[in-house]
Amino acid sequence: MPGRAEGGVFGRAAALLFAAMTALFSLPAFAQNRPDVERQFQRWIADDFGPAAKKAGISDRTLKAAFQGVTLNWSLPDLVPPGTKPPKQQDQSQAEFSSPGAYFSEKRLQGLAATGRGLAAAHAATLKKIEAAYGVPGEIVVAIWGRESGFGKAKLPYSAVQVLSTKAFMSTRKEMFREELIAALTMIERGDVDAATMKGSWAGALGQPQFMPSSYLKYAVDFDRDGHPDIWNSVPDSLASIAHYLQKEGWQRGRDWGFEVSIPSQLTCAQEGPDLAKPISAWAAAGITRISGKAFPAADLKADGMMLVPAGRHGPEFVVTPNFYVLKQYNNSDLYALFIGNLADRIAYGAGPFQASWGNVGKMLRSDILAMQKALVSKGYDVGNVDGLPGYKTRRSLGDWQAKNGLAPTCFPDPSLKGKIR
């Protein structure tokens, strides 16, 4: 789903489980006030949101149809009912950081790849037209389709209007969901979909591409030319909409997403990130080679590439292209983009898992990593988000600190470093 925060996604199910448990344990505090909150919700629709929606071009007819019978969905995570405060994030900061390797379930990847190859063959003609129109390879589109919605088979049981209005009324990100609710009503106003059939996820993401409503308005296309984009029932519309999204976010036609590589021990790992791009020929001249033994494609040598070490020296290493960061626009996580790239390679070429193994990392509390980040910031390092998750700026800052203090750079937090960075 487009628009997640960097470094914060190591499994959607795990994140939802944590949020749901947090919501569950906080429910009794306001359960007795539900009838009053429901009445406040209806007044909010009539007196606050409704007039704002009308100013945005939503008709009385659409408002009435969309909110007919709609009540709050109390099962959603991150709810902050009127008169309550957002739950503390202490438990999350104390949670153990998950190993990046846990994200790449081999059983799941094999299953998605097998199904993806069959569907890529079945829709080959459509995918060829999509690549001609948008420049995005079919295997990339199919990989996202599989990862987001199980190739359109995932159940989307939630009323999008109910989810979005509940979160716009009482969540930790009310303004964002208010804008998404206006976008959803615009879809209904245009006649693209009606409220009853606008089904989505617990987070408000819609259809087979799992677009938020604002992304639907920007990127959804009517590729089957039946009069309107249909990302719920039309495979051509769903696949083309994914490709259109990637194209508009900067996908470079004719380039791969990246390559698993071997970085020489004498070359510091503290050179990763999109702001430290070099021509791939420069990385090759520094001794970086593809782990497959193949040469870098000749067409890529003069083009930019970026070092990526998601587990530092403790896991697979990569040189990625700008297209990798376009994949991160779909879901802002290094691991998500690597998952899509690897799955696409499996679909297109029969590739297997990354050759280097993920090391024994992840045995630290987020609060410990947070302490390291704060210490690095106090020394003038730019660690990016100070959130207890080791994004690329944290990794390279740690590598720079290690080198400066006579340690071999590993570019990843581990228990041996606790208390050393002060």
Residue, then its C-alpha position, 0 to 999 in steps of 0.5 A: m500500500p503506497g505511503r508507509a513510513e521508512g523502516g517501519v514495516f517488517g510484516r503487515a500482519a505483525a504490525l496489525l496484530f500489535a495494533a489490534m492487541t493495543a486497541l483490545f486492551s484499551l477498549p474497556a476504558f471507553a466501552q461504556n461511552r460508546p453510545d455517546v461517542e456514536r452520537q458524536f460521530q453522527r453529529w460530526i458527519a452532519d455538522d463538520f465533515g459533511p459541509a467540508a465534503k460539499k465544499a470539495g464537490i461532494s453532493d448531498r445525494t452522494l453523502k446520503a448514500a455513502f453514510q446510510g447506516v454507517t456506524l463506527n468500527w470499534s475493532l480498528p487499531d489506533l483509535v482515539p475516542p473523544g476524551t481519551k489520549p493516544p496509547k503510549q508506545q512504550d511497549q513497542s519501543q521495548a519490543e525486540f527488533s525483528s531480524p530482516g531475514a524473517y521477512f523473506s519466508e521461503k515457503r511464501l516466496q516459492g508459492l507466490a512465484a509459482t502462482g505468479r509465473g502461471l498468471a504472467a503467462a495467462h496475462a502475457a498479452t495484457l502485460k506486454k501492452i502494459e509494459a509498452a505503455y508504461g515501461v514497467p516489466g510485467e514481472i514487477v507488476v505481477a510481483i506487486w499484485g501478488r504481494e499486495s492482494g494475493f493476485g486479487k484473491a485476498k478478502l477485503p471485508y471492510s467497508a471503506v467508507q466505515v473504515l475511513s470515516t472511523k479513522a477520520f473521526m477518532s484515530t491517531r492520524k485524523e487529518m490524513f484519513r479525512e483527506e482519504l475519505i474525501a477522495a473515496l467520496t469523490m470516487i463515488e461521486r464520479g460513478d466509479v464505484d458505489a459505497a456498498t461495493m467499495k471494500g478495502s483493508w483495515a487501513g482503508a486500502l482498496g482493491q487488488p493494487q491496495f491503493m488508498p483512495s487518493s492514489y486511486l484518483k491519481y493512478a487508476v486507469d481504465f485499461d480494459r476501456d469499459g468506461h471506468p477504472d475498476i481495481w476490484n474486478s478488472v485484472p487489466d485495470s488493476l495491473a495497469s494501475i500498478a504500472h501507471y503508479l510506478q511510471k509516475e513515481g519515476w520508473q526508468r524504462g529498461r533498467d533492473w531494480g538491482f543486483e545482489v553483490s559481494i562488497p570487498s572487506q576493505l570497502t566500507c559498508a557506510q556508503e549506502g543510500p540514494d544520496l550517495a549514488k555512483p555510476i555502477s562502473a565506479w562500484a565495479a572499479a572499487g571491487i564490487t561484483r555480482i554474487s552470481g558471477k555475471a557482469f553488470p549489464a553494459a547498459d547500466l555501467k554509466a547509470d547510477g547505482m546505490m549500495l544497500v546493506p539492509a543487515g549491514r555486513h550480516g546479510p545480503e549486500f546489493v547495488v540497486t538502481p533508482n527503480f528500487y526507490v520507486l518500489k519503495q514509494y509503493n511501500n516505504s520499506d527496504l525489505y518490501a522493495l527487496f521482496i518485490g525485486n526477488l519475487a519478480d526475478r523468480i517469476a521472470y527467470g526462475a531465480g531463487p533466494f538471495q545467495a548470502s544468508w541473513g545473519n543472527v541479527g535482531k536480538m536487540l530491543r528497539s529501546d537499545i537501538l533508540a539509545m544508540q541513535k540518540a547517542l549518534v545524533s549527539k555526536g553530529y551524525d544524521v541517523g534519519n528517523v530516531d525510532g529504534l529501527p535501523g534505517y540506512k542513515t542509522r546503518r551508515s552512521l554506525g559504520d562511520w562511528q565504528a571506523k572512527n573508533g578503530l572498529a571494523p565497520t559492520c553498519f548494523p547495531d548489535p549487543s556488543l555495541k551497547g553502551k559503547i556509543r556515548 
